[in-house]
Amino acid sequence: MECKGGTGETGAESGLISDWAELTHECLLNILSRLTFEHRWTGPMFVCKPWLDACKDPSLNSVFDLETRFHSSTESTRWWTPEFERRIDAMLRSVITWSNGNLTEILTRHCSDFSLNFAAQRCPNLQVLSMKSCPRATDASMAQIAYHCRNLKQLNVSYCYEISHKSLSLIGRNCPNLKILKRNLMNWLDPSQHVGVVPADYLNACPQDGDTEAAVIGKFMLNLEHLEIRFSKLSAKGLGSICEGCLKLEYLDLSGCANLTSRDILNATSNLKEVKKPNFYIPRSVFHTERYGHWRLYDERFQTDVFRI
């Protein structure tokens, strides 16, 4: 395939080079570096071979960012299919290969152990790993990340229900520079926003061991400055473990943590700069009477946008 200009003018008529294939590699890199990751994947890579080769340059592949696209799109049932996951894995593995070991940031969703294990082997300089909503990402791949990506500074494993406190323990012990952890759960108090999109069996697999995870965070992630644990099922004991162990913690998001009272939060977080508190109240005497029936107790104040993530 030839790379020709699209103006309809010849080079002689316009005074400009119309054969884009004649651009030097350095010039192409300069142009492509001004495009977003998504734009490079949806356009220039398909123009011609020289442009494809330029898109594979390691200097353009230090960051894998699909989160921007996910965030701007309406969640689809298609995202939760094995076929979609395989596509994300394939893209991530390609960028890992092209980065030649220089990949420092991975921001995506719906990847699996298949690409994460590859990242652990090939990305020793990884500093940011955000992998939300990954139903087939497990403790096995996170163990490899912990052992091989010790420069990790930010980790987001929100809505990854096959990742347990064991992974958090390994990350904490092997990645001492970790400053930001996001371990948010889906809204289990009112799951209606997820029904019909997220598979029902996955919604029902919501982790129950909030205090266990909190204990691990407080024991091994001593340099944390920012922590998000929205809709965690931790109790006052777990919150105490975090605040007593993470003495550098400045920001804590407890939205949706229904097992905590205002007094629990006040007693444990007085030294923090910013705490995002649960924005509803459930009488504790009623909370444990039914597993899912307690949401009916909310008055009209909490039926609007309170439960949106």
Stockholm file with secondary structure:
# STOCKHOLM 1.0

chainA/1-309         MECKGGTGETGAESGLISDWAELTHECLLNILSRLTFEHRWTGPMFVCKPWLDACKDPSLNSVFDLETRFHSSTESTRWWTPEFERRIDAMLRSVITWSNGNLTEILTRHCSDFSLNFAAQRCPNLQVLSMKSCPRATDASMAQIAYHCRNLKQLNVSYCYEISHKSLSLIGRNCPNLKILKRNLMNWLDPSQHVGVVPADYLNACPQDGDTEAAVIGKFMLNLEHLEIRFSKLSAKGLGSICEGCLKLEYLDLSGCANLTSRDILNATSNLKEVKKPNFYIPRSVFHTERYGHWRLYDERFQTDVFRI
#=GR chainA/1-309 SS CCCBCSSSCCHHHHSSCCBGGGSCHHHHHHHHTTSCHHHHHHTGGGTCHHHHHHHTCGGGCSEEECHHHHHTSCCCGGGGSHHHHHHHHHHHHHHHHHHTTCCCEEEEESCCHHHHHHHHHHCTTCCEEEEESCTTCCHHHHHHHHHHCTTCCEEECTTCTTCCHHHHHHHHHHCTTCCEEECCCCCSSSGGGTBTTBCHHHHTTCCCCHHHHHHHHHHHCTTCCEEECTTCCCCHHHHHHHHHHCTTCCEEECTTCTTCCHHHHHHHCTTCSEEECCSSCCCHHHHTTCSSGGGGGCCGGGSSSTTCC
#=GC SS_cons         CCCBCSSSCCHHHHSSCCBGGGSCHHHHHHHHTTSCHHHHHHTGGGTCHHHHHHHTCGGGCSEEECHHHHHTSCCCGGGGSHHHHHHHHHHHHHHHHHHTTCCCEEEEESCCHHHHHHHHHHCTTCCEEEEESCTTCCHHHHHHHHHHCTTCCEEECTTCTTCCHHHHHHHHHHCTTCCEEECCCCCSSSGGGTBTTBCHHHHTTCCCCHHHHHHHHHHHCTTCCEEECTTCCCCHHHHHHHHHHCTTCCEEECTTCTTCCHHHHHHHCTTCSEEECCSSCCCHHHHTTCSSGGGGGCCGGGSSSTTCC
//
